């Protein structure tokens, strides 16, 4: 079969609340360090991720520099349009152009913006890019099965639960059972309207 789908590129995606732009370690490190380390609540961000928290901003900057050079995952800095401050990370990863498939992953946000239109719109912008512009067939979302917040987010955005991959990974010396979610291009047509309504009316509930 010929490759019918393009490979996602490092682009800037602009929404109503956020701008997603290619990660720039030099300019983003300080704000992203604060976003993930400001308080005990912020430190909880790293509980289910294979990296972090970081000893200091320099250590995080070195890690971000490696991330910025990666072609897969494609790291995006989530910028709050209200104050032009970086408030998190989201990536397109596990990219399989031959199958029209990719995943949204390595997602984390400043505790202050979690479960707000900022997080929903960030996912929406990348879903729109993959489904509407690249015509992808499938986008996946995976997380530690203990991560209730991520599982709830997947369902709110419109991903469907597909199963549990038991003993899938070892993360920070602990077994990880991975909860597996996906959205197809068929699902997207309905979810797109729901997400657009939510983003336009921030007091609405999914």
C-alpha positions in Angstrom: 0.0 0.0 0.0 1.2 3.5 -0.8 1.7 6.0 2.0 -1.5 8.0 1.9 -0.9 10.0 5.0 1.7 12.7 5.7 3.9 12.8 8.7 3.1 15.4 11.4 5.4 18.4 11.3 6.7 20.8 13.9 4.1 23.5 13.6 2.4 26.1 15.7 -1.3 25.6 16.4 -3.3 28.5 17.6 -6.6 28.3 19.5 -8.8 30.5 21.6 -7.1 29.9 24.9 -3.8 28.3 24.0 -0.9 28.3 21.5 0.9 25.0 20.9 4.3 25.7 19.5 7.4 23.5 19.0 9.3 23.1 22.3 12.2 25.5 22.7 14.2 24.4 25.6 16.2 27.6 26.0 13.1 29.9 26.2 10.6 27.5 27.8 12.7 25.9 30.6 12.2 28.3 33.4 8.4 28.6 33.0 8.0 24.9 32.5 10.1 24.2 35.6 7.8 26.4 37.6 4.7 24.8 36.1 5.9 21.4 37.3 7.6 22.2 40.6 5.9 25.2 42.2 4.3 23.3 45.0 3.7 19.8 46.4 0.6 19.7 44.2 2.6 20.5 41.2 5.2 17.8 42.0 2.4 15.2 41.8 2.4 15.9 38.1 5.3 13.5 37.7 3.9 10.5 39.6 3.0 8.5 36.6 5.5 9.8 34.1 8.8 8.0 33.4 10.8 11.2 34.2 10.8 14.1 36.6 10.6 15.8 39.0 13.9 17.5 38.2 16.6 18.6 40.7 16.7 22.1 39.3 15.9 24.1 36.2 19.3 23.2 34.6 18.5 19.5 34.8 15.1 20.1 33.3 16.5 22.3 30.6 18.9 19.5 29.6 16.0 17.1 29.3 13.9 19.5 27.4 16.7 20.1 25.0 16.8 16.4 24.1 13.0 16.4 23.8 13.1 19.4 21.4 15.3 17.5 19.0 13.1 14.4 18.9 11.2 13.7 15.6 8.9 11.3 17.5 7.5 12.3 20.0 6.9 15.8 18.6 7.0 18.0 21.7 4.8 21.1 21.9 4.9 23.7 24.6 1.4 24.7 25.7 1.2 28.4 26.1 -1.6 30.2 27.9 -2.7 33.0 25.6 -4.0 35.0 28.6 -0.5 35.7 29.9 1.7 34.2 27.2 3.2 31.8 29.7 4.1 28.1 29.1 1.9 25.9 31.2 2.6 22.4 30.0 3.6 19.9 27.4 1.7 17.8 24.8 3.1 15.6 22.1 2.2 13.7 18.9 4.0 10.3 19.2 4.0 6.7 18.1 3.5 8.1 14.5 2.8 5.5 11.9 2.1 7.4 8.6 1.6 4.2 6.6 -1.4 3.3 8.8 -2.7 6.9 9.4 -2.2 6.4 13.1 -0.6 8.4 15.9 -0.9 9.0 19.7 -1.2 12.0 22.0 1.2 11.5 24.9 3.7 12.9 27.3 0.9 15.2 28.4 1.3 17.3 31.6 0.0 20.7 32.7 0.5 23.2 35.5 -1.8 22.2 38.3 -3.5 25.6 38.0 -4.8 24.9 34.5 -5.8 21.2 34.8 -9.4 20.4 33.9 -9.9 23.8 32.2 -10.6 24.7 28.6 -6.8 25.0 28.1 -6.2 21.3 28.5 -9.3 20.4 26.3 -8.3 22.8 23.6 -4.7 21.5 23.5 -6.0 18.0 22.7 -8.6 19.4 20.3 -5.9 21.4 18.3 -3.8 18.3 17.7 -6.8 16.0 17.0 -8.0 18.6 14.4 -4.5 18.7 12.9 -4.3 14.9 12.6 -7.9 14.2 11.5 -8.8 17.2 9.5 -5.5 18.2 7.9 -3.6 14.9 7.7 -6.7 12.7 7.4 -5.5 10.2 9.9 -7.6 7.2 10.7 -6.8 6.7 14.4 -5.4 8.6 17.4 -4.5 6.8 20.6 -4.2 7.8 24.2 -2.5 5.6 26.8 -1.8 6.0 30.5 -1.0 4.2 33.7 -4.1 2.4 34.8 -3.8 4.0 38.3 -3.9 7.5 36.7 -7.6 8.3 37.2 -7.2 11.9 36.1 -5.7 10.9 32.7 -8.3 8.2 32.2 -11.1 10.7 33.0 -9.6 13.2 30.6 -9.5 10.6 27.8 -13.2 9.9 28.2 -14.1 13.6 28.5 -12.3 14.4 25.2 -14.0 11.5 23.5 -11.6 8.7 23.4 -13.0 5.2 23.8 -11.6 2.6 26.2 -10.2 -0.4 24.3 -8.6 -2.5 27.0 -5.9 -3.0 29.6 -2.3 -4.0 28.7 -1.2 -5.8 31.8 2.5 -5.5 32.9 3.0 -3.4 29.8 6.0 -1.3 31.2 8.2 -0.7 34.2 8.1 3.0 35.2 10.1 4.2 38.2 10.7 0.7 39.3 7.0 -0.1 39.4 4.8 -2.3 37.2 2.6 -0.3 34.8 -0.6 -1.7 33.5 -1.5 0.5 30.6 -5.1 1.7 30.0 -5.6 2.0 26.2 -7.9 4.5 24.5 -8.5 5.5 20.9 -10.5 7.8 18.7 -11.1 7.1 15.0 -11.9 9.4 12.1 -15.5 8.2 12.4 -15.7 9.1 16.1 -14.1 12.5 15.4 -17.0 13.9 13.4 -19.3 13.9 16.4 -16.7 14.6 19.1 -15.4 17.6 17.1 -18.7 19.4 17.5 -18.9 18.6 21.2 -15.4 19.9 21.8 -16.0 23.1 19.7 -19.1 23.8 21.8 -17.1 23.3 25.0 -14.2 25.5 24.0 -16.6 28.3 22.8 -18.6 28.1 26.1 -16.1 27.5 28.8 -18.8 27.1 31.5 -20.3 24.1 29.7 -19.5 20.6 30.7 -18.6 17.7 28.6 
